[in-house]
Amino acid sequence: MFGPLFKAPAMTRPKTSGGFAETVKTVAYAVAIALFIRTFFFEPFNIPSGSMIPTLLVGDYLFVSKYSFGYSRHSLPFSLPLIPGTDRAWFKAPERGDVAVFKLPTDNRTDYIKRIVGLPGDTIQLRGSVLYVNGEAVPRQRVDDAVYTESGVVRRAVRYRETLPSGRSYYVIEQSETAFQDTTPVFNVPPGHYFAMGDNRDRSRDSRFLDEVGMIPAENLVGRAEAIFFSIDGSAWKVWEWFSSLRGARMFTAIR
């Protein structure tokens, strides 16, 4: 005669499809934002070799500013050919002394990092390990001996402070003053190209090796190295070893 005083609510299944779609959308937005920042502002790189010792060590992780030299197809993920040919959008020329990331000209794929020492129209030469720009010796002052470990081998080298004509100075190291790459012919830097060298002068494959690296076309520039945000003497994935392997003093330091 009388209906129930209380009616239990019907059981409903949770709407999982809407939640999954929202998760996918959130991940897609995050990926798009990360790609945008990586393409147009900053891209992280890590240092796998010792060619830039003492400025950069194996295990340094750094930010490279993509906007510093403008944008070419090599600024885009996978070097997508969306910017035609040798064009660079909003191009700003590198300065002598900039530490630059570029695509290796011989394969347009491998990332290299070296210091720009020669601009278009310059002549570059080494004589007895001394750098000459446009026929003038770049002053350098011996500082001390550098002792470092590379590939498990302890090495010793002489450290110099080298000062470019602009006043920009940085450290380089030399294991020898008489290695075959310490005395070179005169290199003429062609228009639209740059001459780059590693700061570890005797252990760097760079523009001195024309068949392997050679002159850097402007369109191959990826960006300028700005700062080290993480540094470890070992594997970054072995978190349990961080206490002994982290190089805290190098973290959050500008690259000169």
C-alpha positions as CSV (number, residue, x, y, z in Angstrom):
1,M,0.0,0.0,0.0
2,F,2.7,2.4,0.9
3,G,5.9,2.8,-1.0
4,P,9.3,2.4,0.7
5,L,10.4,5.3,2.9
6,F,13.9,5.2,1.4
7,K,15.0,4.3,-2.1
8,A,18.6,3.4,-2.6
9,P,20.3,5.2,-5.4
10,A,21.0,3.1,-8.5
11,M,24.5,1.8,-8.9
12,T,26.4,3.4,-11.8
13,R,29.7,2.6,-13.3
14,P,32.4,5.3,-13.1
15,K,32.9,7.1,-16.4
16,T,36.4,6.0,-17.2
17,S,36.4,7.0,-20.9
18,G,36.2,10.7,-20.1
19,G,38.9,10.5,-17.5
20,F,41.2,8.7,-19.9
21,A,40.6,11.3,-22.6
22,E,41.4,14.1,-20.2
23,T,44.7,12.3,-19.2
24,V,45.7,11.9,-22.9
25,K,44.9,15.6,-23.5
26,T,46.9,16.7,-20.5
27,V,49.9,14.6,-21.6
28,A,49.6,15.9,-25.2
29,Y,49.6,19.5,-23.9
30,A,52.6,18.8,-21.7
31,V,54.5,17.3,-24.7
32,A,53.6,20.2,-26.9
33,I,54.8,22.7,-24.4
34,A,58.0,20.8,-23.9
35,L,58.6,20.6,-27.6
36,F,57.9,24.3,-28.0
37,I,60.4,25.3,-25.3
38,R,63.0,22.8,-26.6
39,T,62.6,24.1,-30.2
40,F,62.5,27.8,-29.6
41,F,64.1,28.5,-26.2
42,F,66.3,26.0,-24.4
43,E,67.4,22.5,-25.2
44,P,69.2,20.2,-22.7
45,F,72.4,18.5,-23.8
46,N,74.9,16.3,-21.9
47,I,78.7,16.1,-22.5
48,P,79.9,12.6,-23.6
49,S,83.6,13.3,-24.3
50,G,86.5,15.3,-23.0
51,S,87.1,17.6,-26.0
52,M,86.0,20.7,-24.1
53,I,87.9,20.1,-20.8
54,P,88.5,22.2,-18.7
55,T,85.4,24.2,-19.6
56,L,83.0,21.2,-19.8
57,L,83.5,17.8,-18.2
58,V,82.1,14.4,-19.2
59,G,78.9,14.2,-17.2
60,D,78.0,17.9,-17.4
61,Y,74.4,18.6,-18.4
62,L,73.7,22.0,-19.8
63,F,71.1,24.3,-21.3
64,V,71.6,25.5,-24.9
65,S,69.7,28.7,-25.9
66,K,68.1,28.0,-29.3
67,Y,67.3,31.7,-29.9
68,S,70.9,33.0,-29.6
69,F,71.8,32.4,-33.3
70,G,68.3,32.4,-34.8
71,Y,66.6,29.3,-36.2
72,S,67.4,26.9,-39.1
73,R,66.0,23.5,-39.9
74,H,68.6,22.1,-37.4
75,S,66.8,24.0,-34.6
76,L,63.8,21.8,-35.2
77,P,63.3,18.2,-33.9
78,F,64.9,15.7,-36.2
79,S,66.1,18.7,-38.4
80,L,62.7,18.8,-40.1
81,P,63.1,20.7,-43.4
82,L,60.5,23.3,-42.6
83,I,63.0,26.2,-42.9
84,P,64.3,26.0,-46.4
85,G,67.9,25.5,-47.5
86,T,70.6,27.6,-45.8
87,D,68.1,30.1,-44.4
88,R,68.1,31.2,-40.8
89,A,65.2,33.0,-39.2
90,W,66.1,36.0,-37.0
91,F,69.8,35.2,-37.4
92,K,72.3,36.7,-35.0
93,A,75.9,35.9,-35.7
94,P,78.0,34.1,-33.1
95,E,80.9,35.9,-31.5
96,R,84.4,34.7,-31.1
97,G,84.6,32.7,-27.9
98,D,81.0,31.5,-27.9
99,V,80.6,27.8,-27.0
100,A,78.2,26.5,-29.6
101,V,76.4,23.3,-30.4
102,F,76.1,22.5,-34.1
103,K,75.3,19.6,-36.4
104,L,78.4,17.9,-37.7
105,P,78.8,19.2,-41.3
106,T,79.9,15.9,-42.6
107,D,76.6,14.1,-41.7
108,N,74.2,16.9,-40.6
109,R,73.0,14.7,-37.8
110,T,75.6,14.4,-35.0
111,D,75.6,17.1,-32.3
112,Y,79.0,18.6,-31.6
113,I,80.0,21.3,-29.1
114,K,83.1,23.5,-29.5
115,R,84.2,27.1,-29.1
116,I,83.9,29.5,-32.0
117,V,87.3,31.1,-32.7
118,G,87.0,32.1,-36.3
119,L,84.4,34.2,-38.0
120,P,83.6,34.5,-41.8
121,G,86.6,36.1,-43.6
122,D,89.1,35.3,-40.8
123,T,92.3,33.4,-41.2
124,I,93.1,30.9,-38.5
125,Q,96.3,29.1,-37.8
126,L,98.1,27.3,-35.0
127,R,101.9,27.5,-34.6
128,G,103.4,25.5,-31.8
129,S,99.9,25.3,-30.2
130,V,99.6,29.1,-30.2
131,L,96.4,30.3,-31.9
132,Y,96.7,33.0,-34.6
133,V,93.6,35.0,-35.7
134,N,94.2,37.1,-38.8
135,G,97.9,36.7,-38.5
136,E,98.0,37.9,-34.8
137,A,98.9,35.6,-32.0
138,V,96.1,35.3,-29.4
139,P,97.7,36.0,-26.0
140,R,97.8,33.2,-23.5
141,Q,99.1,32.9,-20.0
142,R,100.1,29.7,-18.3
143,V,98.1,29.2,-15.1
144,D,98.8,25.8,-13.7
145,D,98.7,22.1,-14.4
146,A,95.3,20.5,-14.8
147,V,94.9,16.9,-13.6
148,Y,91.7,15.1,-14.7
149,T,90.3,11.7,-15.4
150,E,89.2,10.7,-18.9
151,S,87.9,7.2,-19.7
152,G,89.3,6.0,-16.4
153,V,92.8,7.3,-17.2
154,V,94.4,10.1,-15.1
155,R,95.8,12.7,-17.3
156,R,97.9,15.8,-16.7
157,A,98.0,18.9,-19.0
158,V,99.2,22.5,-18.9
159,R,96.4,25.0,-18.4
160,Y,96.4,28.4,-20.1
161,R,94.1,31.4,-20.1
162,E,93.6,32.4,-23.7
163,T,92.3,35.9,-24.4
164,L,90.7,36.8,-27.8
165,P,91.0,40.2,-29.4
166,S,87.6,41.1,-28.1
167,G,88.8,40.6,-24.5
168,R,86.9,37.3,-24.1
169,S,89.0,34.9,-22.1
170,Y,88.7,31.2,-21.2
171,Y,90.9,28.2,-20.2
172,V,92.4,25.7,-22.6
173,I,94.7,22.8,-21.9
174,E,97.6,21.2,-23.8
175,Q,99.2,17.8,-23.2
176,S,101.9,18.7,-25.7
177,E,103.1,21.7,-27.7
178,T,104.3,19.6,-30.6
179,A,101.4,17.3,-31.5
180,F,100.7,17.3,-35.3
181,Q,97.5,19.4,-34.8
182,D,99.4,22.0,-32.8
183,T,100.9,23.4,-36.0
184,T,98.5,23.8,-39.0
185,P,98.3,25.5,-42.4
186,V,96.5,28.8,-42.6
187,F,92.7,28.2,-42.7
188,N,90.6,30.8,-44.6
189,V,87.1,30.8,-43.1
190,P,84.6,31.2,-46.0
191,P,81.5,33.5,-46.0
192,G,78.7,32.0,-44.0
193,H,81.0,29.7,-42.0
194,Y,82.7,29.5,-38.7
195,F,85.9,27.9,-37.3
196,A,85.4,25.9,-34.0
197,M,87.9,24.3,-31.7
198,G,87.8,22.3,-28.5
199,D,89.4,23.7,-25.4
200,N,91.2,20.4,-24.9
201,R,93.4,21.2,-27.8
202,D,95.2,17.9,-28.2
203,R,92.1,15.7,-27.8
204,S,89.6,17.4,-29.9
205,R,88.3,16.7,-33.4
206,D,87.3,20.1,-34.7
207,S,87.6,22.5,-37.6
208,R,91.3,21.7,-38.0
209,F,90.3,18.3,-39.3
210,L,88.7,19.3,-42.6
211,D,87.7,15.7,-43.6
212,E,86.0,15.0,-40.3
213,V,84.6,18.3,-39.2
214,G,85.8,21.3,-41.2
215,M,84.2,24.7,-41.3
216,I,80.8,25.1,-39.7
217,P,78.0,26.4,-42.0
218,A,75.7,29.0,-40.3
219,E,72.7,26.8,-40.9
220,N,74.3,24.0,-38.9
221,L,74.4,26.0,-35.7
222,V,71.9,24.7,-33.1
223,G,72.5,27.2,-30.2
224,R,74.8,28.6,-27.6
225,A,75.7,26.8,-24.4
226,E,74.6,28.9,-21.5
227,A,74.7,27.1,-18.2
228,I,75.4,23.8,-16.5
229,F,72.3,22.6,-14.5
230,F,73.6,19.2,-13.4
231,S,77.0,17.5,-13.2
232,I,78.0,14.0,-12.2
233,D,81.2,11.9,-12.3
234,G,79.4,8.7,-13.3
235,S,76.0,7.6,-14.3
236,A,73.1,9.9,-13.7
237,W,70.8,6.9,-13.4
238,K,72.6,5.5,-10.4
239,V,70.9,7.7,-7.9
240,W,72.3,5.7,-5.0
241,E,75.8,6.8,-6.1
242,W,75.0,10.5,-6.2
243,F,76.4,11.2,-2.7
244,S,79.9,10.5,-4.0
245,S,79.6,11.3,-7.7
246,L,77.6,14.6,-7.8
247,R,79.8,17.7,-8.7
248,G,77.7,20.2,-6.8
249,A,80.1,23.1,-7.4
250,R,79.6,22.9,-11.1
251,M,75.8,23.0,-11.0
252,F,74.0,26.2,-11.9
253,T,77.2,27.8,-13.3
254,A,77.4,29.9,-16.4
255,I,79.5,28.7,-19.3
256,R,82.3,31.1,-20.3
